[in-house]
């Protein structure tokens, strides 16, 4: 047997070891005594009764176990890890108890032991019975709870927490196909404990089963704030047509700004055009956080009316709201949005200029090239950096000369972005400048330069890249090796 097998069957190994020890203790050290037969005459019944009682209870447990299997026959593989360990523990405990008490009966029949040992064996018999009873009753109660669905709030919370941990980060989880687990979570929405209702709503949001919508909608009026928040988020993830109008109603009627924000976020995630009008109204909300949430959701929906409303509000809003509007317009991407954002490149606030430069790069409209080139002369490094990155995203040869000049910047962040942008443009004109910075003092500059040269695929980069295979930085060495592989692929000999 391998060591890994011992780890897998450690419970079985422990069981066998315990039986050997019990057998050795019970059968060894026995001496013939004159009164042993008489003293044991009235004690045979105890180990015999223990054996019969444990055997009867074990039979009941097996019946309950079979009932649980029948109840879970549709998802037997997914519950194996949950029900097999109790079966093993109960089986080994019962078998050990019966075996140990059988040994006691054998010793009693021989009548060859001291009175002290007799008392100890009788005490051990009672202890073994108690342990078996605890194992059988506890496991049977758990299985009956599983069959009947009768669970306390703490048991429900624990069970749903385990389901949620198995679901997070694993969209292909079997739980998506397990209707029983979904039904269990739906029923848990009616639990008296708000923590159970909240985690059940969260889990149903991860499952995304439309059958949960009606039950979740009822929780929108729940008295507990945590439950309502979890419900809003779950409805936003499930995304059926039946959820839009109730969420709009909650948005318009709820006086709590926290829940209005939750409703707005859920409507944005649902991506339904019916939400446009109420979200536009939310731009007038008195609470700044609500207005910000409305702007973000409008950016997701990407409607022309939303674009016009955001442009009108753009210059009338505070800094944070303006930044969110700029990001939203960058997602909507209409012609009017491009013109409005180009104007914001002249804003006095450097954060606004930076945010605008980033959004223009995402829009991919070449009308923004010249304004972004002018931003490369901005006094604020962060603005220049954002403009350089966006010019790389636009992949325009018109930006090559300005980006090459940026390679001489003292700020390494600017040099890194310039290298990345030049590599994205991919013009042969940038090969020589990139070769010149393969020995830059910053390892990130050297790495991105090697990656850019690999993308461009010019053979002039071969010898300098070979030299960088000895770079002290492992990331640079890896980038140089990968670039050489690409060069060899593009230029086979």
Secondary structure by P-SEA (a helix, b strand, c coil): ccaaaaaaaaaaaaaaaaaaaaaaaaacbbbbbccccccccccaaaaaaaaaaaaaaaaaaaaaaaaaaaaacccccccccccaaaaaaaaaaaaaaaaaaaaaaaaaaaccccaaaaaaaaaaaaaaaaaaaaaaaaaaaaaaaaaaccccaaaaaaaaaaaaaaccccccccccccaaaaaaaaaacccccaaaaaaaaaaaaaaccccaaaaaaaacccccaaaaaaaaaaaaaaccccaaaaaaaaaaccccaaaaaaaaaaaaaaccccaaaaaaaacccccaaaaaaaaaaaaaaccaaaaaaaaaacccccaaaaaaaaaaaaaaccaaaaaaaaaacccccaaaaaaaaaaaaaaccccaaaaaaaacccccaaaaaaaaaaaaaaccccaaaaaaaacccccaaaaaaaaaaaaaaccccaaaaaaaacccccaaaaaaaaaaaaaaccccaaaaaaaacccccaaaaaaaaaaaaaaaaaccc
